[in-house]
């Protein structure tokens, strides 16, 4: 079987449907995979971390917003809304327009709709920064035992902080540096295509070609090679050395040449043909069977 790749379960099922509809035989093989992730951060009081990390301006701005909105917040929802509004009023207004548009398409004028550029640098930057700011705010509340709606006292005068950093930039490493290693288990599904049916990739739906262009090109390349090898030579037989040389093909095109090289897996390709009852292997000879 040809290993097309590893995917999440939904993608694997979608690919299987496309391939099956084209006549390509498919198998899905689920497995567990593990990913390692390392995260480093500085832990300590603001006064200490200022000397260890140069670019603290953004985090100090988040702290300033925290100090401003916490005394005015009584619930978590109210705190988050006030925090985001003060963090970036312009982008928060844009977010509110997007939410209103999703609930009522007629709530905005055509001019307002056109101004909502979801792919603008400013908007994407805001999404990333707001996520970082919210994560930082929650960390400050937790580390300093702050409850929304309760008196702050002096908890934000020199608060405990956790600031993400690149550990490789510290030599020697300060005692405030902490590295956490996480291992995440996930389900992965391998998609395997029967090699002998890959010539049917020419029948794949155009949507598959658009969604999975690399997979399509691989299937087409293997399909063309299998089609070539399955075609009986005039003598209907050859030795294995000749077959190995035959396990490659060059496609010439005005836009460039394409080489499909299967010489290193000639034995496996021969077994694919034998399993599909196209050839018979005997010693170092390969004989194509008579056409029925």
C-alpha positions as CSV (number, residue, x, y, z in Angstrom):
1,X,0.0,0.0,0.0
2,X,1.1,3.5,-0.8
3,X,1.3,5.8,2.3
4,X,-0.4,9.0,1.2
5,X,0.1,10.7,4.6
6,X,-1.1,11.2,8.2
7,X,-4.2,13.2,8.9
8,X,-6.7,14.0,11.6
9,X,-9.8,11.7,11.5
10,X,-12.1,14.1,9.6
11,X,-9.5,14.8,6.9
12,X,-8.7,11.1,6.5
13,X,-12.4,10.3,6.0
14,X,-12.7,13.1,3.5
15,X,-9.7,11.9,1.5
16,X,-11.0,8.3,1.6
17,X,-14.3,9.5,0.1
18,X,-12.6,11.3,-2.8
19,X,-10.3,8.4,-3.6
20,X,-13.1,5.8,-3.3
21,X,-15.3,7.8,-5.6
22,X,-12.6,7.7,-8.2
23,X,-12.2,3.9,-7.9
24,X,-8.9,3.9,-5.9
25,X,-8.9,1.3,-3.1
26,X,-8.1,2.9,0.3
27,X,-7.3,1.8,3.8
28,X,-7.3,4.0,6.9
29,X,-5.0,3.0,9.8
30,X,-5.4,4.9,13.0
31,X,-2.5,5.3,15.5
32,X,-1.4,7.3,18.4
33,X,1.3,9.9,17.9
34,X,3.0,12.1,20.5
35,X,4.3,15.6,20.1
36,X,6.9,17.2,22.4
37,X,6.6,20.9,23.2
38,X,9.0,23.0,25.3
39,X,8.0,26.3,26.8
40,X,10.4,28.6,28.7
41,X,9.4,31.6,30.8
42,X,10.8,33.9,33.5
43,X,9.1,33.7,36.9
44,X,9.5,36.5,39.5
45,X,8.6,39.9,40.6
46,X,8.3,42.7,38.1
47,X,11.2,44.6,39.7
48,X,13.5,41.6,39.1
49,X,12.3,40.6,35.7
50,X,13.0,44.1,34.3
51,X,16.7,43.4,34.7
52,X,16.4,40.0,32.9
53,X,14.3,40.9,29.9
54,X,14.9,44.0,27.9
55,X,11.6,44.3,26.0
56,X,9.1,44.5,28.9
57,X,7.2,47.5,27.5
58,X,4.3,45.5,26.1
59,X,3.8,43.5,29.4
60,X,4.0,46.7,31.4
61,X,1.3,48.1,29.2
62,X,-0.9,45.1,29.9
63,X,-0.3,45.6,33.6
64,X,-1.2,49.3,33.3
65,X,-4.5,48.3,31.7
66,X,-5.1,45.7,34.5
67,X,-4.6,48.3,37.1
68,X,-7.1,50.6,35.4
69,X,-9.9,48.1,34.8
70,X,-9.8,45.8,37.8
71,X,-11.2,48.4,40.3
72,X,-14.1,48.9,37.8
73,X,-14.9,45.2,37.3
74,X,-17.3,43.1,39.3
75,X,-17.5,40.0,37.1
76,X,-15.1,38.1,34.9
77,X,-17.2,39.0,31.8
78,X,-17.1,42.7,32.7
79,X,-13.4,42.5,33.3
80,X,-12.6,40.9,30.0
81,X,-14.8,43.5,28.1
82,X,-13.2,46.5,29.9
83,X,-9.7,45.0,29.4
84,X,-10.1,44.6,25.7
85,X,-11.7,48.0,25.2
86,X,-8.9,49.8,26.9
87,X,-6.2,47.6,25.3
88,X,-7.3,48.7,21.8
89,X,-10.5,50.7,21.5
90,X,-10.4,50.8,17.6
91,X,-10.1,47.1,17.1
92,X,-12.6,46.3,19.9
93,X,-15.1,48.4,18.0
94,X,-14.3,46.4,14.8
95,X,-14.8,43.2,16.7
96,X,-18.2,44.4,17.9
97,X,-19.2,45.2,14.3
98,X,-18.1,41.7,13.2
99,X,-20.2,40.1,16.0
100,X,-23.2,42.3,15.0
101,X,-22.8,41.3,11.4
102,X,-22.8,37.6,12.2
103,X,-26.1,38.0,14.1
104,X,-27.8,40.4,11.6
105,X,-26.4,40.8,8.1
106,X,-28.3,44.0,7.7
107,X,-26.9,45.7,10.9
108,X,-24.1,47.4,8.9
109,X,-24.1,49.5,5.8
110,X,-22.2,48.3,2.7
111,X,-19.4,50.8,3.4
112,X,-19.0,49.4,6.9
113,X,-19.0,45.9,5.7
114,X,-16.3,46.6,3.1
115,X,-14.1,48.2,5.9
116,X,-14.1,44.9,7.8
117,X,-11.0,43.5,6.2
118,X,-10.5,40.2,8.1
119,X,-7.0,39.7,6.5
120,X,-5.5,43.1,7.2
121,X,-2.2,43.2,9.1
122,X,-3.8,45.4,11.8
123,X,-6.7,43.0,12.4
124,X,-4.6,39.8,12.5
125,X,-2.1,41.6,14.7
126,X,-4.9,42.5,17.1
127,X,-6.1,39.0,17.3
128,X,-2.6,37.7,18.2
129,X,-2.0,40.5,20.7
130,X,-5.4,40.1,22.4
131,X,-4.8,36.4,22.8
132,X,-1.4,37.1,24.4
133,X,-2.8,39.9,26.6
134,X,-5.7,37.8,27.9
135,X,-3.4,34.9,28.7
136,X,-1.0,37.2,30.5
137,X,-3.8,38.9,32.5
138,X,-5.2,35.5,33.7
139,X,-1.7,34.5,34.7
140,X,-1.2,37.7,36.8
141,X,-4.6,37.2,38.5
142,X,-3.7,33.6,39.4
143,X,-0.1,34.2,40.5
144,X,-1.0,37.1,42.7
145,X,-4.2,35.6,44.2
146,X,-6.4,38.4,42.8
147,X,-10.2,37.9,42.7
148,X,-12.2,40.1,40.4
149,X,-14.4,42.3,42.4
150,X,-12.3,42.0,45.6
151,X,-10.0,44.8,46.9
152,X,-6.6,44.9,45.2
153,X,-4.6,46.2,48.1
154,X,-1.0,46.3,47.0
155,X,-1.0,43.2,44.9
156,X,-0.1,44.9,41.7
157,X,2.6,47.2,43.1
158,X,5.4,44.7,42.3
159,X,3.4,41.7,41.1
160,X,4.6,38.1,40.4
161,X,4.8,37.6,36.7
162,X,5.4,34.8,34.2
163,X,6.9,36.0,30.9
164,X,7.5,33.7,27.9
165,X,11.1,33.9,26.7
166,X,13.5,32.1,24.4
167,X,15.7,30.1,26.7
168,X,18.6,30.0,24.2
169,X,19.2,33.7,24.7
170,X,20.3,33.2,28.3
171,X,23.8,31.9,29.1
172,X,24.1,31.3,31.9
173,X,20.5,30.6,32.7
174,X,19.1,32.8,35.6
175,X,17.4,31.0,38.4
176,X,14.1,32.7,37.4
177,X,14.1,30.8,34.1
178,X,11.8,27.8,34.0
179,X,11.4,25.3,31.1
180,X,8.3,23.1,30.9
181,X,8.3,20.1,28.7
182,X,4.9,18.9,27.5
183,X,4.0,15.7,25.7
184,X,0.7,15.7,23.8
185,X,-0.9,12.5,22.6
186,X,-3.1,12.8,19.6
187,X,-4.9,10.4,17.2
188,X,-3.5,10.3,13.7
189,X,-5.0,8.4,10.8
190,X,-2.8,7.1,8.0
191,X,-4.3,7.0,4.5
192,X,-3.0,4.2,2.4
193,X,-3.9,3.7,-1.3
194,X,-3.7,0.5,-3.3
195,X,-0.8,1.1,-5.7
196,X,-2.4,-0.8,-8.6
197,X,-5.5,1.4,-8.6
198,X,-3.6,4.8,-8.5
199,X,-3.8,5.2,-12.3
200,X,-7.5,6.0,-11.6
201,X,-6.3,9.3,-9.9
202,X,-7.0,10.8,-13.3
203,X,-10.7,10.4,-12.3
204,X,-10.3,12.3,-9.0
205,X,-12.8,15.2,-8.5
206,X,-11.3,18.7,-9.2
207,X,-12.2,19.7,-5.6
208,X,-9.7,17.1,-4.3
209,X,-7.0,18.5,-6.6
210,X,-7.7,22.0,-5.1
211,X,-7.8,20.9,-1.5
212,X,-4.9,18.4,-1.6
213,X,-2.6,19.4,-4.5
214,X,0.5,17.6,-3.2
215,X,-1.4,14.4,-2.6
216,X,-2.9,14.6,-6.1
217,X,0.5,15.0,-7.7
218,X,1.9,12.0,-5.8
219,X,-1.0,9.8,-6.8
220,X,-0.8,10.8,-10.4
221,X,3.0,10.2,-10.5
222,X,2.6,6.7,-9.0
223,X,-0.4,6.0,-11.2
224,X,1.6,6.9,-14.4
225,X,4.5,4.7,-13.3
226,X,2.2,1.7,-12.5
227,X,0.4,2.1,-15.8
228,X,3.7,2.0,-17.6
229,X,5.0,-1.1,-15.7
230,X,1.7,-2.9,-16.2
231,X,1.9,-2.6,-20.0
232,X,3.4,-5.7,-21.4
233,X,6.7,-5.4,-23.4
234,X,6.8,-7.0,-26.9
235,X,8.7,-10.0,-25.6
236,X,6.3,-10.3,-22.6
237,X,9.3,-10.9,-20.3
238,X,12.5,-9.3,-19.1
239,X,15.2,-9.9,-16.4
240,X,15.0,-8.0,-13.1
241,X,17.8,-5.7,-14.0
242,X,16.0,-4.5,-17.1
243,X,12.8,-4.2,-15.1
244,X,14.6,-2.0,-12.5
245,X,15.8,0.3,-15.2
246,X,12.2,0.4,-16.5
247,X,11.0,1.7,-13.1
248,X,11.5,5.3,-14.0
249,X,10.0,7.6,-16.5
250,X,10.7,11.2,-17.8
251,X,7.8,13.4,-18.7
252,X,8.8,16.2,-21.0
253,X,6.7,19.4,-21.0
254,X,7.1,22.9,-22.2
255,X,7.0,24.2,-18.6
256,X,9.6,21.7,-17.4
257,X,10.5,18.0,-17.2
258,X,9.1,15.6,-14.5
259,X,11.1,12.6,-13.4
260,X,9.4,9.7,-11.7
261,X,12.0,7.4,-10.2
262,X,11.1,4.1,-8.6
263,X,14.3,2.2,-9.2
264,X,15.0,1.9,-5.4
265,X,11.7,0.1,-4.9
266,X,11.7,-2.0,-8.0
267,X,11.2,-5.2,-6.0
268,X,8.1,-3.8,-4.2
269,X,6.7,-2.5,-7.5
270,X,7.1,-6.0,-9.1
271,X,5.2,-7.5,-6.1
272,X,2.4,-5.0,-6.7
273,X,2.1,-6.2,-10.3
274,X,2.3,-9.9,-9.2
275,X,-0.3,-9.4,-6.5
276,X,-2.6,-7.9,-9.1
277,X,-2.1,-10.9,-11.4
278,X,-0.3,-8.9,-14.1
279,X,3.1,-10.6,-14.0
280,X,4.7,-13.7,-12.7
281,X,8.0,-13.6,-10.9
282,X,10.4,-16.5,-11.2
283,X,14.0,-16.1,-10.1
284,X,15.4,-13.0,-11.7
285,X,12.9,-13.1,-14.5
286,X,9.6,-11.3,-14.8
287,X,6.9,-12.5,-17.2
288,X,3.8,-10.6,-18.2
289,X,0.7,-12.8,-18.2
290,X,-1.4,-13.3,-21.3
291,X,-4.2,-10.8,-21.7
292,X,-7.6,-12.4,-21.0
